[in-house]
Amino acid sequence: MAGEDGETPLWQAARNENEGVVKILLGRDDVDPNTASEDGQTPLLWAAQNGNEELVRMLLERNDLNLDTADNSGQTPAGWVAGGVHDGIAKLLRDRTDITSRHAPRLQPAEPCSPELSELSEPASKRIRRF
């Protein structure tokens, strides 16, 4: 259930960096980790933008998490961390992309802080490079 601004209890717990509440909420089947606030930010987007690696890690444990959801300005979680701002989070997102792209041949991750890292702001379907 979201408030007037679209912020769900999960979103609020992520914003407040309350990892215990986030963990409890993520364990519930009726909690959608992809619900965005009115400005289009999901809990993952917020955690990535603010450099909270532990929250990102917790959110990535949900199989139904959409990595490519963009906020109202068009930024994705990977876009917020591109350019070496939060290298640890960029690696977590790349690793999750590798895991969730089982339908594609093995992915080749970009090197940290490389120009290719900016490609992560594009949807995963456009980032797949075949060997």
C-alpha positions in Angstrom: 0.0 0.0 0.0 1.5 3.3 -1.1 1.0 6.7 0.3 -0.1 9.8 -1.6 3.4 10.3 -2.9 3.6 6.7 -4.1 6.1 5.7 -1.4 5.4 2.2 -0.1 6.6 0.9 3.3 9.5 -0.8 1.5 10.5 2.4 -0.2 10.3 4.3 3.1 12.4 1.7 4.9 15.0 1.8 2.1 15.1 5.6 2.2 15.6 5.5 6.0 18.2 2.8 5.5 16.3 0.5 7.9 17.8 -2.8 6.8 15.9 -4.9 9.3 12.5 -3.6 8.0 13.6 -4.0 4.4 14.6 -7.6 5.1 11.2 -8.3 6.7 9.3 -6.6 3.9 11.3 -8.4 1.1 10.3 -11.7 2.7 6.7 -11.0 2.1 5.0 -12.2 -1.2 2.6 -9.3 -1.2 5.4 -6.7 -1.3 6.4 -5.5 -4.8 10.0 -4.3 -4.9 9.3 -2.5 -8.2 6.7 -0.1 -7.0 7.9 3.4 -7.6 7.3 6.7 -5.9 5.6 9.5 -7.8 9.0 10.7 -9.1 9.6 7.2 -10.5 12.1 6.0 -8.0 12.0 2.4 -6.8 13.7 1.3 -3.7 16.6 -0.1 -5.9 17.0 3.2 -7.7 17.1 5.1 -4.4 19.6 2.7 -2.8 21.9 2.7 -5.9 21.8 6.5 -6.2 22.6 6.9 -2.5 25.4 4.3 -2.5 23.8 1.9 -0.1 25.5 -1.3 -1.2 23.9 -3.5 1.5 20.4 -2.4 0.6 21.1 -3.0 -3.1 22.4 -6.5 -2.2 19.2 -7.2 -0.2 16.9 -6.0 -3.0 18.8 -8.0 -5.6 17.9 -11.2 -3.7 14.3 -10.8 -5.0 13.9 -12.7 -8.3 11.1 -10.4 -9.3 13.2 -7.2 -9.1 13.3 -5.2 -12.3 16.8 -3.8 -12.8 15.9 -1.6 -15.7 13.1 0.5 -14.2 13.9 4.2 -14.9 12.8 7.1 -12.8 11.0 10.1 -14.2 14.3 11.6 -15.4 15.1 8.4 -17.4 17.8 7.2 -15.0 18.1 3.5 -14.2 19.9 2.1 -11.1 22.9 1.3 -13.3 22.8 4.8 -14.7 23.1 6.3 -11.3 26.3 4.4 -10.5 27.9 4.7 -14.0 31.2 6.5 -14.2 32.7 5.0 -11.1 30.5 6.8 -8.5 29.6 3.5 -6.7 31.8 0.8 -8.2 30.6 -1.9 -5.7 27.0 -1.3 -6.6 27.8 -1.3 -10.3 29.5 -4.7 -9.9 26.4 -6.1 -8.0 24.1 -4.9 -10.8 26.4 -6.4 -13.5 26.6 -9.7 -11.7 22.8 -9.8 -11.3 22.4 -9.1 -15.0 24.7 -12.0 -15.7 22.6 -14.3 -13.5 19.2 -13.2 -14.8 20.2 -13.3 -18.5 20.2 -17.1 -18.8 18.5 -17.0 -22.1 21.5 -15.2 -23.7 25.0 -16.5 -24.2 27.6 -15.7 -21.5 27.7 -11.9 -20.9 31.0 -10.0 -20.9 30.9 -7.5 -18.0 32.4 -4.1 -18.5 35.6 -3.3 -16.6 35.0 -1.0 -13.6 35.5 2.7 -14.4 35.7 2.0 -18.1 33.8 4.0 -20.7 31.7 0.9 -21.3 30.3 1.3 -17.7 28.0 4.1 -19.0 26.3 1.4 -21.2 24.8 0.0 -18.0 22.2 2.8 -18.0 20.6 1.1 -21.0 18.2 -1.8 -20.6 19.9 -5.2 -20.2 18.5 -6.4 -23.5 20.5 -3.8 -25.3 23.7 -4.4 -23.3 24.2 -8.1 -24.1 27.4 -8.7 -26.0 28.0 -12.2 -27.4 31.4 -13.9 -27.4 
